[in-house]
Amino acid sequence: MRIDIISIFPQFFDCLDVSLMGKARDSGILQTHIWDLRDQSEDVHRTVDRAPAGGGAGMVMKPDIWGKAIDQVIDESGANKTVLAIPTPSGIPLAQARVRELAENTDHLVIACGRYEGIDQRVSQYYQQLPGVEVLPFSLGDYVLNGGEVAAVALVEATCRLLEGFVGNPQSLLEESYELSGLLEYPAYTKPQSWRGLEIPPVLLSGNHEKIKAWRREQSLILTATRRPDLIEKINPDVLNKTDREILAAHGFLPAPFKRKVRFRLARVGEEATCSALASRLFPQACPPYLPPDAIERFIAENLSEQVFKNYLKDPGIQIVLAEIDAYETAEAQNKLPQWQPVGYTLIKAGSPGYLPPEENLVKATGENCAYLSKCYVEPQWYGSGLSGAMLEVSHFTLQKRYPHIVKIGLGTNLGNRRARKFYRRHGYRKCGQRIFMVADIENQDLVAVRDFTTCQIPSWAKNVAQ
Ligand code: ADE
């Protein structure tokens, strides 16, 4: 690739000799030419700028001087196609995809570094309509530099490192931020193992490559969700698996096709109306098809009323976690206050130390200090979004924090509900028996399952999420 840089501060670009950039030039994959714009000026003061037409502060760089400079480098290069990059705070934000395209498809790059109030607009206009030239006005970010030189160096460095033969291991480039997955890169560590009281995360020293890969993926997702939520919207949904979605949900996002923000919080005393309405709405949707509507209605009236929830919310041994979705789609939510609407919940009974779950089979399998996951419901519209898994793990974590005596958790789920059984298996629940579950006077066969937090630990991404 040939790069011509035109500037009134040619000495600025001495930095390109340093490090790999110099090596790239020596190896021939890159030729850089630096030009002094003032050499095109014809007056003794080497003037390149004038007052702006229409008045106002500052000076504008003259089109005739720039035209001569640019024509000269295009002629000299002999290139069929030139990209004329113009750094300006009003350009399109420079992104990795554009840089990659430049590195792969451009033989000749000219960078025109403006100063002062910029370059006369007609320069950009003229070259835009010239065959064989593509004009690329680009910005480094939403801040104003004194001129385009720093941005030019950034463009050269970002582009050159993607040229074939520039780095030793091209795979390392693909693992970076913004490449392939559209996520930020995971954090890196090296020895010493302990530095000023801070440790390398133990998983990185475990030698278990699967676990290391999973940890790095998790870190990438969390970093992206917390630092660059704008990138979440741009993730290709095909690259996200179930766990990825759960991690993002735990950090507030349900990416496409759901495109919503989500949050998890403990239900508070006084919210019995919200809880009862939600529970009554969700219960029928999860019932087996053979249950008659009147049995469902009776169950709701007896077990999910406001009064029942009022008692639950007052009970210090009971935890209710709500999952709430913002009514606005992420794209339109930007300048609006979120409108949180409950779409799922868990209700866990934990009691005080020595607590026994209310299920005979759980008592047999676990003994005391086993919590009981009494309810775990999500509106079917959000199945597949990661919300349910996030809600469950966040509830586990909150439970352990609030009730440190709890070491296990058990549940019953309808034998015929394969979706639920698969879900709980994925989240570490193992079958330990059966029970009869009554809905009004109808008997239902339930599977009873238990998860042991000592052998199946709560994932770190579920920590400190619930508000
Ligand atoms: N020139 C001045 N500010 C700039 C920015 N933010 N990006 C690119 N070029 C600039």
Boltz pocket constraint, residues with backbone or C-beta under 6 A from the ligand:
constraints:
  - pocket:
      binder: B
      contacts: [[A, 87], [A, 88], [A, 89], [A, 114], [A, 138], [A, 139], [A, 140], [A, 141], [A, 142], [A, 143], [A, 144], [A, 145], [A, 146], [A, 147], [A, 148], [A, 151]]
      max_distance: 6.0
